[in-house]
């Protein structure tokens, strides 16, 4: 069992995660890496804004824009 919340994300490397941002958009993708500032690198990322889904590919999301980060159970 993980001791810190960041360990849960670290254990999710290679799996799909969901990020909710301050501007109310959501990004999901395959977690490749993260750091202690919660900067997150994703592959196969998709941006969800309302009903619209936009494929982004590889992205880096700055940690200070994230309000929720969670592994997705598929």
BELPEFEN-V171828 format. One record per helix or strand. SS is the DSSP state (H for helix, E for strand). FROM is the first residue (numbers start at 1). TO is the last residue. If there is no record, write none. Layout:
SS,FROM,TO
SS,FROM,TO
This chain:
H,5,11
E,16,21
E,26,34
E,40,49
E,52,61
H,63,65
E,66,71
